[in-house]
């Protein structure tokens, strides 16, 4: 009772200094003071779990400890440990293990009814990125009548790591996938607290791109995440990837620890300096090193789970970019990812209508295009609302080596309407396309249907195999491009021996 009275007194004192009422909220851990800029109020750097440092490294997230007084929420927290790069999805440093914070963007004007909530899970191969990048500023989405949450979660070996000593001490608790546990903790925080920001805890949409899309698919599969979201959007989220078993991950973890000179006990592991862990190199999402089939959160891979219906039954929107991996990016990945017999390759070339299109698209379609269609089809067969898309927008000033199609991650600035964070110049056409694309995403978050007045009607995905293609000339409803080639890729993937 005393804590509550002190919190109320602190809020009243702050309001007396001239802070607007919309800038101050009280959540379960204490009071927050945000910032109103025009028609959006933001709360940044809000902790949703205790810092996973010291004895809490490589443990599931612990609840935030309450604070006294009013906590300033006017700046982003540190990004999670990673090799900081110039990628526009990474966000500013510094990097720290103390990084489990989130950010809330809400309309400044109080709505009559609770607003839909959109929770963004960033990409970056599970080894880099943050929810604090300017690219992911939620203001433009909030202006369309939603509350937006962006978050950080543990990355690399801080977020996905198994070792016999750690498994032994956890005694049946979920091991290894600490980054996914962070995301679930953030969603629980949203359920408990988002009403204070004007959001509806019963109408939460999770959305993510690349590794963030992969995470959304995992959250669809994880029973511990059920009831924490009502809709899901996956942007370029792969779908046929196969994760390491826990035994494989433990063996890798033991070898990694030995390389860094740690002994086989948990205290020795937690004593390894964070910078040394980062410098030793990251696990590779394309080879299935993360996420890990830990046997508690994750027991199977996405393709199997979606085919069997062992996923959340919620409205589902999924799609990919038209040329995720341009020739300039593919390099050695081609030999690793394209494993076709000569006969299969000849059949694929024919299905694509020629060697040039096969060479341009085969890697992108194996990794992204065919799996997205597969997961959409699995969901649609169970009667849920499913919407499939292709993003084909190429800005006029896209670098030449990336201009043959919409490359991986080039869609994000259109969804968030943050073209100012683009790595190349954009123009009025891009702004108009962003207006339309963003509106589809927001409409889906509001109702589970992306359609709305003034936009071409996006059909539900089904046996007719129709999607919406976001082109430079606007949205076009059509049959899935290269359907014959995707059918051929599916046939090869379905007949491959399971590892």
N, C-alpha and C positions, 0 to 999 in steps of 0.2 A: 504493500500500500504506500509506504514511504517513497519507494522508487517511482511509483506512478505519479504521486504528488510532485516530486522533484522534477519529473519530466514535463508535467503540465506547466509548472512554474517557469522552467527554462524556455518552453515554447512561448509563453506569454511575454517573457522578458525580451525574447527575440523579436516578436511582433511589435513590441513597443519601440524598437529601433527603426521600424519602417519596413521590415521584410514583409512581403505579401503573404497572405494566408496560404496561397497555392504553393508557395516555396517551402513550406514546413509540413512534414507528415510524421506520424508516429507509427512505427512498425513494431514487431514483437520484440526486437532487441533494443529499441530506443527511438529517439527522435532524430530526423534528418532535415537538413536545410539545403534545398536545391537552388536552382537558378532559373529564372524565367527570362527568356529572350524572345520578344515578340509574342507569338501565339503558342509557344511550346515551353513547357517546364521540364527540365532535366535534373536527374539525380545521378551523379557519377561516382564511381569508386565505392559502391555499397558492398560491404562484405556479406557473402551468403554462407560462408563456412569459416572456421578458424584457419589461420595460416598453416599449411601442411609442412611445417618445418621441424627440425629436430626430431623428436620421437614420433611426430605425426607424419614424417615423410613415409611414403609407401604404406599409408593406411587410408581407409575410407574417410571421407570428409566428416568433421565434427561440427556440431551446431555452434553458431556464433555466440560469443559471450556478450551479455547485455552491457551497454555503456550508459554512463550518467550524462546528463545535459543534452545538448543538441549537437549532433555530429555534422560537420560540413560535408556536403556531397557535391562539391563544385569542380572536382577535377578527377580525371581517370586514375585508376590504380595502375600499378606496375603490370606489364605483360608477363606471361609465364615464361619460365626459363627456355631459351632457344637461341639459335644463332640468328641474330638480328640482321635483316636484309632490307633492301630498298623496296621490296614488294609492297604495293599499296594496300594489301590486306594484313600487313603485319602490325602497323601502328607504331607510335613512338615508344622508345625505351623509357626508363630502364627495364631490364628483365629481372625477375626475382622469383624465388619459390613462394614468397608471400604474394599471391596473385589471384586468389579466389574472390574476385569482386564482379559485380554486374552493374549495368547502367540502365536507367529507366527514362524513357521519353514519353511525355503525355501532353495532350492538348491543355493549354493553360486555362481555358474556359471550362468550368465544371459542367459536365454533361448531365442530362436528366436521368440517364440510366447507365449502369456499368458498361464500359467499352470492351470490345474484343481485344485480346492480347496476342501479340506476335513475339515469340522468343527466338532470337537468331543464334545459331550455332555456327561459328566461323570454320572455314576450311584451312588447308595448309598441310595436308598429308599427316595430320595428327602430330606434326613436329614443329610447326610454326604458325604464326597468325595470332590475332587477338580480337576481342570484341570492341577494342578501343580505337581501331583505325578510322580515319575520317571517312573512308569508303562506307562504313557501317553506321554513320550518324543516322539515328532514327527519326530525326525531326520531320523530314518530308513525309514519311509514312504516318507519323502521329498527326500531322495536319489533315490526314484523310479520315480521322476518327477512330484511331486505334491507340493502344498503349504498347510501346515497343520496349523489349528487354534485350540487351546484348550482354554477353558474358565471356569471361575467360575460364578455361579449364586446363588442367595439367597436361603437358605435352611431352612427346618423346619418351625417354625412359623414366621420367618423373611421373608420367601419366599411364604408362603401359609397360609393366615390368614384373617379371616373376623370378623368384629365387627360392630354393628349398628352405632357407632359413626364414624367409618372410611367410611362406605358406604354412610352415610349422607353427608359427606364433599366432596365426590368424584363426586357427581352430574352426574351420568351417565357414567363416565369413567370406564374402565375395573377395577373391584375390585379383591382382594383376591389372584390371581395367579401371584404374583410379580416375582417369579422365572422364570415362562414362559415368562413374559414380558421382563426380563433380557435377556433371550435367543434370543428373537426377536430383542431386541436392539443390541445384539452382531452381529446378522446376518445383520442388517442394516449397522453396522459399517463395516462389511466385504464387503458389496456391494459398499460402498462409498470409501473404502480405500485399498482393497486388491490388486488392480492393482499396487500400489506403491511397493509391495513386489514381483511382477511378477505373481500374480494370476489373473485368469479370473473371474470377478464377475458374468458372465453369466453361469458359469459351477461350481456350488457349490454343494457339496454332504454333507448332514448332516448325522452323524452316532453316535450312542450311544448304551450303554449297560445297561440292567436292568432299573432303573429309567430313565437313559439316553435314552434307547430305548422307554420307555413309553413317554418321552418328544418328541422324533422324531414323534411318532404316533400322539401326540397332535398337533405338528407343521404342520403335514399333514392336520389336521382338521381345523386349525385356519386360517381364511380368511386374517387376518392382517399379516400373514407370507407368503402369496402367492407371488411368484416372487422373494423370497429371497433365494431359493434353487432350484436345478434342478433334484436332485436324493436323495434317502433316504435309509439308512441301519439301520435295527433294530436288535439288538442282545439281545435275552432274554427279550423282552419288554412287556411281559404279553399280554393283548388284550381284555380280557372280564371283566376287573375291572370296578366297578361302583363308580363314584365319589359322594361325598356329594353334596346336593343342597346348594345354597347360604343361604337359610333360616336355614338349619341344621348347616352350618358352622358358621353363625352368632351366633346361640345359643351356640355352643361350644366355640366360641371366647369370648362371654360375660362371660361364666362360668370360662374360663381360666383367664381372666382379673380380675374377682372378687377374684379368689383364690390368685392372687398376690397382691391384695389390691389396684388395680387401680380403679379410678372412671370412670363413663360412659362419658368420653370426650376424644377426640383424643390426647390432650396434655398430659393427665395423662397416657395414653397408651404409648406414645413415651418417657415418662420419666422413664419407667421401665428399670432398668439396663439390658444390653444384657446378662450378665452372669446369671442373675436371670431367664431370659426367657429360656435359654438353660437348666439350672438345673431343671426347672419345668417339663421337659420331652417332648418328641417329638410326633407329630402326626404319625399315623400308615398308611403306604401306603396300606397294605394288607386289612385293614378294610375300605378303600375308603375315608379316611380323607383328602387326597390330591392326585392329584390336585382337585380343586373345580369346580363344574358346576356353573360358575359365571353368566351365561346368556349373556355375551358379547364375551369373547374369546371362552369359552366352553359352548355349549348348549346341548350336548349329550355325550354319552360314545363311546369309539372307535368301539366296535362291531357294533353298530347301524350306525355310520357314514360310516364305511368301507362297510357295507352291502348295504347301500343306494347310495354309490358313492359320498358322500359329503366330499371328500378329494382331495388333490392335485393330478393331473394326471401326475405322474412322475415315472421313473423307480424305482423299489422297490425291495430291497433285505432283506430277513428276515429269522431268524432261532433261534434255541435254542440249549442248551447243552443236552447231552443224559440222564443225571441224575442230574437235577438242584438241587434238594433237596434230598441228600442222607439220609438214615435212621438216621444217627447221628445228622442231622439238624432238622428233621421234628418235633419230640416231640409233644407239644400241638397243633401245627399247623394242625395236621392231623384231629382232631375232628372239628376244625373250618372250614377247607377247603373241606373236603370230606363229603358231605351231600347226601348220597345215601340211598335209601330204601333198605331193605334186598333183594328184587327182583332185583333191579338195580345193587347191589353189586355182586350178583350171576352171572348176565349177564356180568358184567365187568370182573370178575375173568375168566369166560369162554373165553371172547374176548382176554384177555392177555395170555391165554394158561396155566393158573395156578395161585394159590394164591401167590406164591413167587414173580412172576413178577408183579402181581397186587400190592402187598404190597410195592415193591420197587419203582414203577413208577407212581402210581395213583396221588399222590400229585403234582409231577413235571408236569405231563401231563395235569392236570386240570388247573394249574396256567400258564404254559408256552407252552407246546407242542401243545395242541389242539387249543388254541387261535392263535398261530403263523400260523398254517395251515389255520385257518378260515380267517384271514386277508389276507393271500396270495391268497386264493381262491377268496375272494371278489374283490381284485385288478385284478386278472387274468381274471375274467369274463368280465371285462370292456376293455380287450384287451391290457392293458399296459404290458411292460416287467416286469416280476416278477420272482424272483429266491429264492427258498426255500432251507435251509440247515439244517443239523444236525451236531453238533460238538461233536465228541466222543473220542477225544484224551485224553489219561491218561498217564501222564509222568511216567517213570519207578520208580521214587522215590516219587510219590504222597503218602501222608500219608494213611495208610491202611484204615482208616475209611472213606476216600473219594475216594477209588480206584475202587469202583464198577461201576463207569461211570464218565463222565466229569461233574464235579459239577459246580454250578452257579459261573460265573465270571472267570472261568479258561481259557476262550478263549482269554481274552484281550491281554495277553502277546504274543500271536501268531499273532494277527492282527497288533500290533504295533512293532513286532519283538524286544520286550524288555524283553527277557527271563532272563536277569540279574536282573530284578525286581521281579522275581517269588519268592513265599514264600517257595518253595521247590526246590531242585537241578534239573537242566535239563541237557540234553545231546545232542549229535550230531543229534539224530533222531528228537528231538524237534526242533532243529535249522532248519533242512530240512523241517519239516512240517510248521514252521513259515514262511519260505521263500515262500512256495507255497500258504498258506492261505493269507498272506499279499498281494501277487501278484494278487490274485483274487479281493480283496477289492480295490486295486489301479486301476486295469483295469476297474472295474465297475464305479469308480469315474471319470475315463477319458472318457468313452464312453457309459455308461449305460448298458454294457454287461461285465460280469466278465471273459469271456473267453480270452485266448491268447495262443500263441505258446508254446508248451512244457508242457501244463497242460491238464488233462482229461476234456472233454467238459462238461460243466455244462448246463443242459437243462433248458429252460424256464419252469416255473411251469404252469401246466394246468390240464385238465381232467384226464390225465394219472397218476397224483399224484406222480410224480417223483421228487426227490431232490438229492442233493449231500451230502454224508455223509463223513465228515472228520474223518478218522479212523487213528489208529497208523500206518497202512500200506499205508496211503495215501488216496486221495479222491476216493470215490466209488459212482457211480450213481445207485440209487435204488428207489423202491417204498417206500413211507414213512413208517418207522418201526411202528409196532403196529397200523396199519391203522384201523382195526376193533375196537380196543379199543378207538381210537380217535373218530371214528364215533359214538360210544355209548356215549362218554362224550358229544359230540356235541348235540346228541339227547336230553340228559337230560338237558343240559344248555339251549337249544332253547325252551324247554317246561316249564322251570321254570318260575314262576310268576315274572313279572318285578316289581322292588321295586321303 
